[in-house]
Amino acid sequence: MATGTQATPEVIQSWVEVYNLFQECQGARRERLQQVADRLGVSYKIARRRLRNYEAMHNLPTSVPPPAAARASHSRAGNGEGMSSNPTEFEDRQMTCADCGEGYVWSAADQEFYRKNGYEQPKRCKPCRQAKKAQREGAQHRGGNR
């Protein structure tokens, strides 16, 4: 395992279980992860984290959305072509916001910052991330006054 932490055999087995179920499911990555989460009775985030850990452990391509042409072909090659062999090399990437559907650029500098700090790849543009954060903080504030 390339990471700096040691996972127990039970934890690694949970990653393997998620990966195997993920391979059995049909549909887009999100749909397949939701199916896995439902089968295992865990949250979507836990299923996603376990799958990403398995992929990292085996140096498989992670949850970076493939280009539209690759999604259309439903390719599951997983051979890592086009992936940088040096994790410190980043290029600006065109992304699509999961909330508003608008395109935005995830800069190389932001990618480096995210990786350095252990953050997951953003799925929302900055304005939508800020709105989601404000909504979350508002809900926590309201919940704390009860």
Phi and psi in degrees as a GROMACS rama.xvg file:
@    title "Ramachandran Plot"
@    xaxis  label "Phi"
@    yaxis  label "Psi"
@TYPE xy
-81.3115  -16.4982  ALA-2
-75.4375  166.666  THR-3
-83.2483  -3.68226  GLY-4
-109.455  157.081  THR-5
-102.703  126.872  GLN-6
-98.2364  144.769  ALA-7
-72.8883  159.01  THR-8
-57.9847  -34.2118  PRO-9
-65.7352  -40.5581  GLU-10
-65.9551  -45.9258  VAL-11
-60.9056  -39.3623  ILE-12
-61.5313  -36.9404  GLN-13
-66.2235  -34.0698  SER-14
-65.9141  -43.9285  TRP-15
-62.7451  -42.749  VAL-16
-59.6409  -45.3365  GLU-17
-62.826  -44.5797  VAL-18
-61.2586  -45.7958  TYR-19
-63.5255  -43.3458  ASN-20
-64.2832  -39.6015  LEU-21
-58.8246  -41.3339  PHE-22
-66.7626  -28.6837  GLN-23
-77.3531  -26.3085  GLU-24
-77.7398  159.642  CYS-25
-114.335  155.548  GLN-26
110.82  -170.479  GLY-27
-70.6282  164.384  ALA-28
-53.7856  -46.6191  ARG-29
-61.7071  -43.7496  ARG-30
-63.0335  -42.6248  GLU-31
-64.9773  -42.3012  ARG-32
-63.8231  -38.0009  LEU-33
-65.4377  -39.0636  GLN-34
-62.8925  -42.2168  GLN-35
-61.8915  -47.7996  VAL-36
-58.4603  -43.2713  ALA-37
-64.092  -43.0857  ASP-38
-62.9493  -39.202  ARG-39
-87.7348  -12.3843  LEU-40
71.8459  32.5114  GLY-41
-119.698  169.999  VAL-42
-74.3187  160.445  SER-43
-57.7903  -42.3599  TYR-44
-62.7649  -39.3559  LYS-45
-67.0571  -43.9897  ILE-46
-61.3825  -42.528  ALA-47
-63.8012  -43.2103  ARG-48
-63.4528  -42.993  ARG-49
-63.4809  -41.1933  ARG-50
-65.343  -43.2978  LEU-51
-63.084  -38.4018  ARG-52
-63.463  -42.9069  ASN-53
-61.6544  -45.6159  TYR-54
-62.3431  -41.2424  GLU-55
-65.7084  -40.6327  ALA-56
-61.9175  -33.9249  MET-57
-104.847  12.5072  HIS-58
53.0179  40.8006  ASN-59
-90.784  155.944  LEU-60
-58.6044  138.234  PRO-61
-90.8712  -156.073  THR-62
-79.2087  18.147  SER-63
-64.4861  123.288  VAL-64
-63.21  130.555  PRO-65
-70.7539  162.299  PRO-66
-58.91  158.348  PRO-67
-55.2678  -38.7361  ALA-68
-63.251  -39.6557  ALA-69
-69.1736  -37.0893  ALA-70
-64.8955  -36.9427  ARG-71
-65.5411  -32.4293  ALA-72
-84.2741  -5.83893  SER-73
54.0406  40.9228  HIS-74
-70.5905  135.115  SER-75
-124.167  29.6112  ARG-76
-57.34  -47.2739  ALA-77
62.7872  29.0392  GLY-78
-90.3081  -3.17186  ASN-79
79.6923  8.68644  GLY-80
-61.4943  139.168  GLU-81
85.5778  -8.5242  GLY-82
-83.591  138.951  MET-83
-70.1713  135.271  SER-84
-77.6815  -19.0688  SER-85
-106.307  112.814  ASN-86
-67.2324  -8.60666  PRO-87
-90.4813  -5.32438  THR-88
-89.9769  121.994  GLU-89
-128.187  150.909  PHE-90
-130.635  149.082  GLU-91
-57.7545  137.578  ASP-92
-126.478  139.643  ARG-93
-82.4159  124.679  GLN-94
-121.24  164.413  MET-95
-122.439  128.752  THR-96
-68.9734  133.595  CYS-97
-71.0252  -23.8513  ALA-98
-90.3781  -58.0447  ASP-99
-94.854  -14.5742  CYS-100
79.0889  1.69606  GLY-101
-79.0803  150.133  GLU-102
-81.7827  148.099  GLY-103
-150.011  162.476  TYR-104
-101.437  128.205  VAL-105
-97.0668  103.849  TRP-106
-68.4355  156.716  SER-107
-59.2463  -39.3363  ALA-108
-64.1964  -41.6172  ALA-109
-65.7273  -39.5764  ASP-110
-60.9326  -43.9259  GLN-111
-62.6941  -43.7496  GLU-112
-60.2937  -45.6898  PHE-113
-61.3959  -47.6499  TYR-114
-64.5535  -43.5324  ARG-115
-59.3414  -36.9651  LYS-116
-96.9292  4.53036  ASN-117
74.2687  20.7408  GLY-118
-83.7082  153.015  TYR-119
-80.3959  159.247  GLU-120
-60.6598  134.143  GLN-121
-69.8353  146.269  PRO-122
-111.664  -1.88692  LYS-123
-124.449  153.765  ARG-124
-70.9304  166.899  CYS-125
-59.7983  -45.3718  LYS-126
-60.5388  -39.0997  PRO-127
-71.442  -35.4392  CYS-128
-62.5799  -42.7546  ARG-129
-65.2125  -41.0867  GLN-130
-64.7423  -41.8978  ALA-131
-63.7653  -41.4067  LYS-132
-63.7573  -44.1955  LYS-133
-63.6297  -39.6681  ALA-134
-64.571  -43.8606  GLN-135
-62.5746  -45.195  ARG-136
-64.273  -37.9887  GLU-137
-65.029  -39.1022  GLY-138
-67.622  -39.4147  ALA-139
-65.8888  -40.2933  GLN-140
-64.0341  -45.5685  HIS-141
-64.185  -39.2357  ARG-142
-67.4895  -29.8483  GLY-143
-76.0182  -16.2811  GLY-144
-90.4895  0.678483  ASN-145
